[in-house]
Amino acid sequence: MPNTNSVNWTYVGDKTHPCLVELKHFRDSGNLAILCDRKVLITDFEVFDNAEYSFFIGEELCKILVKKHESGQFSYEFKIVDDIDTPLNRRRKKLSRRHLILSLLVIFGVMLLLAGLMGGGYLAYQNKLAKDLRENGITKPVQIKIQSHVDKGRFYNAFYTFRYKNKKQAGHLKLPKNQTDELMTPNGFPLQNNDEFLLTFSSKNSDNFRLDFHAPSEKQIEQYRSRTLQMVSTDSLEIPYNNCILNAVYQVKGLSGWANVYHKNISPKENKKHHSNSYEKMMQDEKIKELTAACKKR
C-alpha cells in the first residue's frame, strides 16, 4: 500500500495478554483506522491535519497523536495516559503511595539502624573513657579563666589548663550568660575569674579528662559562701544569722541550696532553675525548718 502509512506498537501493560496496536492512515483519502489485535477500535475520515484519538485497552486509557509536519509528512505517537482519573489510575496512585510509604519506612528504618549503631558506638566509647577515669583517674583543682577565644574554628568564652608529666592540656568552655551578661555554671552560680573546680584525668591518657562544676574545691566552697552572704546580708549584724542559715541549707540541699539562696530575689523568668519560688519552696522543707529554728537573729 504505497499510499498508506502503517505504524504498530506492542502494548504490554497487561503482561499476560500483550496487544498489537496498529494504525493505518490512507494519505490520499485521509481515512484512518486504529486496531488492537486486528480488531477495529476507531475509524475516522479525511484526516489531513493534526489529530488525537483516545481509547481503552482493557482498563488502560491510551492515546494516539497524529502530527502533520511542514513537509506534509505525518508522524504518530502512542501514549499511555496515567494522569486522568480512571479506576486503573486510581489503583495505580494508591499503589504508588503505598510504595512511597514503604520506601520511606525502609529509609527511616535504615537511618534509625545507623543512628543506633553510631549512638551505640559513641556510648560504648564514652563508657570506656568513664571506666578509664574511674580506674586510673587523678583528681586536682584547676582554675577557670574567663576569656573569649577560638579553638579549632569554634568560639569559647572560658578555658582552663593543667599539666601532667610535662604535657600541657587545655579545656575549652562555652557557658551561657544570664541577663546581666555573667557566665553561668551548671551548678547555678555565676562564674568569676579563677573560680576553682576539681578535674579528673587519666594517668594513662591525659587526653581523657573531665571537669566537674558540681565539685568545687574547698577554697571555692568558701568563696561561694562569702558571695552568697554578700547577696543576702544588708549589714554585718545579719552575717552570723545568715551564715547559720547557709549551714543548714548546705547540710540538706548542698550547693544547689546555696544557689537558691543566692538567687532568692530573682524571678523564674530570669533564672529557670534557681529563683524566688525555688527558694521559698526549699525553705519549707521540714529538715531545713528544723535546723534553721536554732539560728538566732541578733
Sine and cosine of phi, psi and omega as CSV:
sin_phi,cos_phi,sin_psi,cos_psi,sin_omega,cos_omega
0.00,0.00,1.00,0.07,-0.10,-1.00
-0.91,0.41,-0.44,0.90,-0.01,-1.00
-1.00,-0.10,0.29,0.96,-0.05,-1.00
-0.86,-0.52,0.75,-0.66,0.16,-0.99
-1.00,-0.04,0.84,-0.54,0.02,-1.00
-0.87,-0.49,0.80,-0.59,0.02,-1.00
-0.73,-0.69,0.58,-0.82,0.07,-1.00
-0.62,-0.78,0.46,-0.89,0.03,-1.00
-0.71,-0.70,0.46,-0.89,0.09,-1.00
-0.96,-0.28,0.90,-0.43,0.03,-1.00
-1.00,0.03,0.83,-0.55,-0.04,-1.00
-0.85,-0.52,0.41,0.91,0.02,-1.00
-0.85,0.52,-0.69,0.72,0.14,-0.99
-1.00,-0.09,0.99,-0.13,-0.16,-0.99
-0.88,0.47,-0.38,0.93,-0.02,-1.00
-0.99,0.15,-0.38,0.93,-0.01,-1.00
-0.68,-0.73,0.96,0.27,0.05,-1.00
-0.88,0.48,0.49,-0.87,-0.10,-1.00
-0.82,-0.57,0.70,-0.72,0.07,-1.00
-1.00,-0.03,0.92,-0.40,0.02,-1.00
-0.99,-0.11,0.81,-0.59,-0.03,-1.00
-0.84,-0.54,0.57,-0.82,0.12,-0.99
-0.80,-0.61,0.75,-0.66,0.08,-1.00
-0.83,-0.56,0.82,-0.57,-0.07,-1.00
-0.79,-0.61,0.91,-0.42,-0.01,-1.00
-1.00,0.05,0.90,-0.44,-0.13,-0.99
-0.92,0.38,-0.60,0.80,-0.06,-1.00
-0.94,0.34,-0.75,0.66,-0.07,-1.00
-1.00,-0.01,-0.34,0.94,-0.07,-1.00
0.99,0.17,0.03,1.00,-0.01,-1.00
-0.93,0.37,0.60,-0.80,-0.09,-1.00
-0.67,-0.74,0.63,-0.78,0.04,-1.00
-0.68,-0.74,0.62,-0.78,0.08,-1.00
-0.87,-0.50,0.78,-0.63,-0.08,-1.00
-0.81,-0.59,0.48,-0.88,0.13,-0.99
-0.78,-0.62,0.89,-0.45,-0.11,-0.99
0.77,0.64,0.71,0.70,0.08,-1.00
0.93,0.35,0.13,0.99,0.08,-1.00
-0.99,-0.15,0.82,-0.58,-0.06,-1.00
-0.94,0.35,0.81,-0.58,0.05,-1.00
-0.98,-0.19,-0.68,0.74,-0.08,-1.00
-0.63,-0.78,0.65,-0.76,0.19,-0.98
-0.78,-0.62,0.55,-0.83,0.05,-1.00
-0.53,-0.85,0.32,-0.95,-0.12,-0.99
-0.78,-0.62,0.49,-0.87,0.06,-1.00
0.80,0.60,0.78,0.63,0.05,-1.00
-1.00,0.00,0.99,-0.11,-0.03,-1.00
-0.90,-0.43,0.12,0.99,-0.04,-1.00
-0.60,-0.80,-0.13,-0.99,0.00,-1.00
-0.85,0.52,0.58,-0.82,0.00,-1.00
-0.45,-0.89,0.31,-0.95,-0.02,-1.00
-0.60,-0.80,0.69,-0.72,-0.06,-1.00
-0.73,-0.69,0.77,-0.64,0.04,-1.00
-0.92,-0.39,0.58,-0.82,-0.01,-1.00
-0.31,-0.95,0.29,-0.96,0.02,-1.00
-0.97,-0.25,0.66,-0.75,0.26,-0.97
-0.92,-0.40,0.97,-0.24,-0.17,-0.99
0.91,0.42,-0.87,-0.50,0.04,-1.00
-0.98,-0.18,0.02,1.00,-0.06,-1.00
-1.00,0.01,0.85,-0.53,0.07,-1.00
-0.99,0.14,0.83,-0.56,-0.04,-1.00
-0.85,-0.53,0.25,-0.97,-0.04,-1.00
-0.55,-0.84,0.64,-0.77,0.13,-0.99
-0.87,-0.50,0.79,-0.61,0.01,-1.00
-0.97,-0.24,0.78,-0.63,0.07,-1.00
-0.95,-0.30,0.82,-0.57,-0.03,-1.00
-0.80,-0.60,0.78,-0.63,0.04,-1.00
-0.99,-0.15,0.78,-0.63,-0.02,-1.00
-1.00,-0.08,0.21,-0.98,-0.03,-1.00
-0.88,0.48,-0.45,0.89,0.01,-1.00
-0.97,0.25,-0.13,0.99,-0.05,-1.00
1.00,-0.06,-0.16,0.99,0.01,-1.00
-0.99,0.17,0.40,-0.92,0.01,-1.00
-0.93,-0.37,0.54,-0.84,0.17,-0.99
-0.81,-0.59,0.38,-0.93,-0.12,-0.99
-0.70,-0.72,0.68,-0.74,-0.03,-1.00
-0.75,-0.67,0.76,-0.65,0.05,-1.00
-0.98,-0.18,0.76,-0.65,-0.03,-1.00
-0.72,-0.70,0.56,-0.83,0.17,-0.98
-0.99,-0.11,0.80,-0.60,-0.06,-1.00
-1.00,-0.05,0.94,-0.33,-0.04,-1.00
-0.92,-0.40,0.12,0.99,0.00,-1.00
-0.94,-0.35,0.21,0.98,0.06,-1.00
-0.97,-0.25,0.58,-0.82,-0.04,-1.00
-0.96,0.29,0.98,-0.18,0.10,-0.99
-0.78,-0.63,0.36,-0.93,0.04,-1.00
-0.79,0.61,-0.67,0.74,0.00,-1.00
-0.91,0.41,-0.67,0.74,-0.02,-1.00
-0.93,0.37,-0.55,0.83,0.07,-1.00
-0.90,0.44,-0.69,0.72,0.05,-1.00
-0.90,0.43,-0.61,0.79,-0.01,-1.00
-0.90,0.43,-0.67,0.74,0.02,-1.00
-0.92,0.40,-0.64,0.77,0.03,-1.00
-0.88,0.47,-0.67,0.74,0.03,-1.00
-0.92,0.40,-0.62,0.78,0.02,-1.00
-0.90,0.44,-0.67,0.74,0.03,-1.00
-0.89,0.45,-0.63,0.77,0.02,-1.00
-0.89,0.45,-0.68,0.73,0.04,-1.00
-0.90,0.44,-0.63,0.78,0.02,-1.00
-0.89,0.45,-0.71,0.70,0.00,-1.00
-0.89,0.46,-0.69,0.72,0.02,-1.00
-0.89,0.46,-0.66,0.75,0.01,-1.00
-0.89,0.45,-0.69,0.72,0.01,-1.00
-0.90,0.43,-0.63,0.78,0.03,-1.00
-0.90,0.44,-0.65,0.76,0.02,-1.00
-0.90,0.44,-0.71,0.70,0.01,-1.00
-0.88,0.47,-0.70,0.72,0.00,-1.00
-0.89,0.46,-0.66,0.75,0.02,-1.00
-0.89,0.45,-0.67,0.75,0.03,-1.00
-0.90,0.44,-0.66,0.75,0.01,-1.00
-0.90,0.44,-0.65,0.76,0.04,-1.00
-0.89,0.45,-0.65,0.76,0.01,-1.00
-0.88,0.47,-0.72,0.69,0.00,-1.00
-0.90,0.43,-0.66,0.75,0.03,-1.00
-0.89,0.45,-0.64,0.77,0.03,-1.00
-0.90,0.44,-0.67,0.75,0.01,-1.00
-0.91,0.42,-0.70,0.72,0.00,-1.00
-0.92,0.39,-0.69,0.72,0.02,-1.00
-0.90,0.45,-0.65,0.76,0.03,-1.00
-0.90,0.43,-0.64,0.77,0.04,-1.00
-0.91,0.41,-0.66,0.75,0.02,-1.00
-0.91,0.42,-0.68,0.74,0.00,-1.00
-0.89,0.45,-0.66,0.75,0.01,-1.00
-0.90,0.44,-0.63,0.78,0.01,-1.00
-0.92,0.40,-0.67,0.74,0.03,-1.00
-0.91,0.42,-0.62,0.78,0.05,-1.00
-0.90,0.43,-0.60,0.80,0.03,-1.00
-0.90,0.43,-0.67,0.74,0.03,-1.00
-0.91,0.42,-0.67,0.74,0.00,-1.00
-0.90,0.44,-0.64,0.77,0.03,-1.00
-0.90,0.44,-0.63,0.77,0.03,-1.00
-0.88,0.47,-0.67,0.75,0.01,-1.00
-0.92,0.39,-0.62,0.78,0.01,-1.00
-0.91,0.42,-0.65,0.76,-0.11,-0.99
-1.00,0.05,-0.50,0.86,-0.11,-0.99
-0.80,-0.60,0.29,0.96,-0.12,-0.99
-0.96,0.27,0.62,-0.79,0.14,-0.99
-0.88,-0.48,0.76,-0.64,-0.06,-1.00
-0.94,-0.35,0.72,-0.70,0.04,-1.00
-0.48,-0.88,0.47,-0.88,0.05,-1.00
-0.98,0.21,0.60,-0.80,0.09,-1.00
-0.75,-0.67,0.49,-0.87,0.00,-1.00
-0.99,-0.16,0.63,-0.78,-0.01,-1.00
-1.00,-0.07,0.74,-0.68,0.07,-1.00
-0.96,-0.27,0.76,-0.64,0.04,-1.00
-1.00,0.02,0.92,-0.39,-0.01,-1.00
-0.29,-0.96,0.81,-0.59,0.07,-1.00
-0.95,0.31,0.71,-0.70,-0.01,-1.00
-0.32,-0.95,0.19,-0.98,0.01,-1.00
-0.85,-0.53,0.73,-0.68,0.06,-1.00
-0.71,-0.70,0.84,-0.55,-0.01,-1.00
0.80,0.60,0.66,0.75,0.08,-1.00
0.99,0.14,0.05,1.00,-0.01,-1.00
-0.92,-0.40,0.57,-0.82,-0.04,-1.00
-1.00,-0.01,0.70,-0.72,0.05,-1.00
-0.71,-0.70,0.33,-0.94,0.01,-1.00
-0.85,-0.52,0.08,1.00,0.07,-1.00
-0.35,-0.94,0.30,-0.95,0.01,-1.00
-0.38,-0.93,0.19,-0.98,0.11,-0.99
-0.53,-0.85,0.38,-0.93,0.02,-1.00
-0.72,-0.70,0.38,-0.93,0.12,-0.99
-0.42,-0.91,0.32,-0.95,0.01,-1.00
-0.85,-0.52,0.58,-0.82,0.13,-0.99
-0.53,-0.85,0.85,-0.52,-0.03,-1.00
0.80,0.60,0.74,0.67,0.05,-1.00
0.91,0.41,0.20,0.98,0.06,-1.00
-0.96,-0.28,0.83,-0.56,-0.02,-1.00
-1.00,-0.03,0.76,-0.65,0.03,-1.00
-0.87,-0.50,0.43,-0.90,0.01,-1.00
-0.70,-0.71,0.64,-0.76,0.12,-0.99
-0.91,-0.41,0.69,-0.73,-0.07,-1.00
-0.92,-0.39,0.69,-0.73,-0.11,-0.99
-0.83,-0.55,0.61,-0.79,0.15,-0.99
-0.81,-0.59,0.99,-0.13,-0.10,-0.99
-0.98,-0.18,0.54,-0.84,0.05,-1.00
-0.95,0.31,0.30,-0.95,0.00,-1.00
-0.92,-0.39,0.49,-0.87,0.10,-0.99
-1.00,-0.01,-0.14,-0.99,-0.10,-1.00
-0.96,0.29,-0.23,0.97,0.08,-1.00
-0.98,-0.21,0.28,0.96,0.10,-1.00
0.95,0.32,0.35,0.94,0.09,-1.00
-1.00,0.05,0.56,-0.83,0.10,-0.99
-0.96,0.27,0.73,-0.69,-0.04,-1.00
-0.96,-0.29,0.74,-0.67,0.03,-1.00
-1.00,-0.02,0.34,-0.94,0.02,-1.00
-0.88,0.48,-0.31,0.95,0.00,-1.00
-0.99,0.11,-0.02,1.00,0.08,-1.00
0.98,-0.20,-0.15,0.99,-0.01,-1.00
-0.98,-0.19,0.55,-0.84,0.14,-0.99
-0.91,0.42,0.55,-0.84,0.00,-1.00
-1.00,0.06,0.71,-0.70,0.16,-0.99
-0.89,-0.46,0.42,-0.91,-0.04,-1.00
-0.84,0.54,0.70,-0.71,0.02,-1.00
0.96,0.28,0.24,0.97,0.16,-0.99
-0.85,0.52,0.54,-0.84,-0.22,-0.98
-0.83,-0.55,0.77,-0.63,0.00,-1.00
-0.69,-0.72,0.28,-0.96,-0.04,-1.00
-1.00,0.10,0.73,-0.69,0.04,-1.00
-0.91,-0.42,0.70,-0.72,0.09,-1.00
-0.90,-0.44,0.77,-0.63,0.05,-1.00
-0.73,-0.68,0.35,-0.94,-0.05,-1.00
-1.00,0.10,0.72,-0.70,0.04,-1.00
-0.95,0.33,-0.32,0.95,0.02,-1.00
-1.00,-0.07,-0.33,0.94,-0.02,-1.00
-0.44,-0.90,1.00,-0.08,-0.08,-1.00
-0.95,0.32,-0.10,0.99,0.13,-0.99
-0.96,0.28,-0.26,0.96,0.04,-1.00
-0.99,-0.13,0.97,-0.23,-0.01,-1.00
-0.57,-0.82,0.38,-0.93,-0.04,-1.00
-0.57,-0.82,0.80,-0.61,0.06,-1.00
-1.00,-0.07,0.69,-0.72,-0.03,-1.00
-0.89,-0.46,0.96,-0.26,0.02,-1.00
-0.93,0.37,-0.32,0.95,0.02,-1.00
-1.00,0.03,0.09,1.00,0.05,-1.00
-0.82,-0.58,0.95,0.30,0.06,-1.00
-0.94,0.34,0.45,-0.89,0.07,-1.00
-0.93,0.37,0.25,-0.97,0.03,-1.00
-0.85,0.53,-0.64,0.77,0.04,-1.00
-0.88,0.48,-0.66,0.75,-0.02,-1.00
-0.94,0.34,-0.57,0.82,0.05,-1.00
-0.87,0.50,-0.68,0.74,0.02,-1.00
-0.92,0.39,-0.55,0.83,0.06,-1.00
-0.92,0.39,-0.64,0.77,0.06,-1.00
-0.89,0.45,-0.63,0.77,0.04,-1.00
-0.87,0.50,-0.74,0.67,-0.04,-1.00
-0.89,0.46,-0.67,0.74,-0.01,-1.00
-0.92,0.39,-0.62,0.78,0.01,-1.00
-0.93,0.38,-0.65,0.76,0.05,-1.00
-0.88,0.48,-0.65,0.76,0.02,-1.00
-0.89,0.45,-0.55,0.84,-0.03,-1.00
-0.95,0.30,-0.54,0.84,-0.14,-0.99
-0.96,-0.29,-0.20,0.98,-0.06,-1.00
-0.99,-0.16,0.86,-0.52,0.03,-1.00
-1.00,0.08,-0.40,0.92,0.10,-0.99
-0.50,-0.86,0.19,-0.98,-0.11,-0.99
-0.90,0.43,-0.43,0.90,-0.01,-1.00
-0.92,0.39,-0.40,0.92,-0.02,-1.00
-0.99,0.12,-0.26,0.96,-0.12,-0.99
-0.87,0.50,-0.74,0.67,0.00,-1.00
-0.86,0.52,-0.67,0.74,0.00,-1.00
-0.91,0.41,-0.74,0.67,-0.01,-1.00
-0.91,0.42,-0.54,0.84,0.04,-1.00
-0.92,0.40,-0.60,0.80,0.06,-1.00
-0.91,0.41,-0.66,0.75,0.05,-1.00
-0.88,0.48,-0.69,0.73,-0.01,-1.00
-0.89,0.45,-0.63,0.77,0.04,-1.00
-0.87,0.49,-0.67,0.74,-0.01,-1.00
-0.92,0.40,-0.71,0.71,-0.01,-1.00
-0.90,0.45,-0.68,0.73,-0.03,-1.00
-0.91,0.41,-0.58,0.82,-0.01,-1.00
-0.90,0.44,-0.56,0.83,-0.06,-1.00
-0.99,-0.13,-0.70,0.71,-0.15,-0.99
-0.93,-0.38,-0.14,0.99,0.02,-1.00
0.93,0.38,-0.46,-0.89,-0.08,-1.00
-0.89,0.45,-0.55,0.83,0.02,-1.00
-0.88,0.47,-0.59,0.81,0.05,-1.00
-0.90,0.43,-0.66,0.75,0.05,-1.00
-0.89,0.45,-0.60,0.80,0.02,-1.00
-0.90,0.44,-0.58,0.82,0.07,-1.00
-0.90,0.44,-0.67,0.74,0.03,-1.00
-0.91,0.42,-0.69,0.73,-0.03,-1.00
-0.86,0.51,-0.60,0.80,-0.08,-1.00
-0.96,-0.27,0.42,0.91,-0.12,-0.99
-0.92,0.40,-0.30,0.96,0.04,-1.00
-0.98,-0.21,0.21,0.98,-0.02,-1.00
-0.98,-0.19,0.62,-0.78,0.01,-1.00
-0.99,0.15,0.39,-0.92,0.06,-1.00
-0.85,0.52,-0.44,0.90,0.02,-1.00
-0.93,0.36,-0.54,0.84,-0.02,-1.00
-0.99,0.14,-0.52,0.85,0.02,-1.00
-0.56,-0.83,0.92,-0.40,-0.14,-0.99
-0.95,0.32,-0.41,0.91,-0.09,-1.00
-0.98,-0.21,-0.70,0.72,-0.04,-1.00
-0.89,-0.46,0.88,-0.48,-0.10,-1.00
-0.30,-0.95,-0.09,-1.00,-0.06,-1.00
-0.87,0.49,-0.63,0.78,-0.01,-1.00
-0.93,0.38,-0.68,0.74,0.00,-1.00
-0.92,0.40,-0.54,0.84,0.05,-1.00
-0.92,0.40,-0.75,0.66,-0.02,-1.00
-0.88,0.48,-0.67,0.74,0.01,-1.00
-0.90,0.44,-0.68,0.73,0.00,-1.00
-0.88,0.48,-0.66,0.75,-0.07,-1.00
-0.94,0.33,-0.17,0.98,0.08,-1.00
-1.00,0.04,-0.06,1.00,0.04,-1.00
-0.88,0.48,0.76,-0.65,-0.09,-1.00
-0.87,0.50,-0.65,0.76,0.00,-1.00
-0.91,0.41,-0.67,0.74,0.02,-1.00
-0.91,0.41,-0.65,0.76,0.03,-1.00
-0.88,0.48,-0.62,0.79,0.03,-1.00
-0.91,0.42,-0.69,0.72,-0.04,-1.00
-0.95,0.31,-0.63,0.77,-0.05,-1.00
-0.97,0.25,-0.27,0.96,0.04,-1.00
-0.88,0.48,-0.43,0.90,-0.02,-1.00
-0.99,0.13,-0.20,0.98,-0.01,-1.00
-0.98,0.19,0.76,-0.64,-0.08,-1.00
-0.92,-0.39,0.77,-0.64,0.12,-0.99
-0.99,0.14,0.62,-0.79,0.02,-1.00
-1.00,0.02,0.00,0.00,0.00,0.00
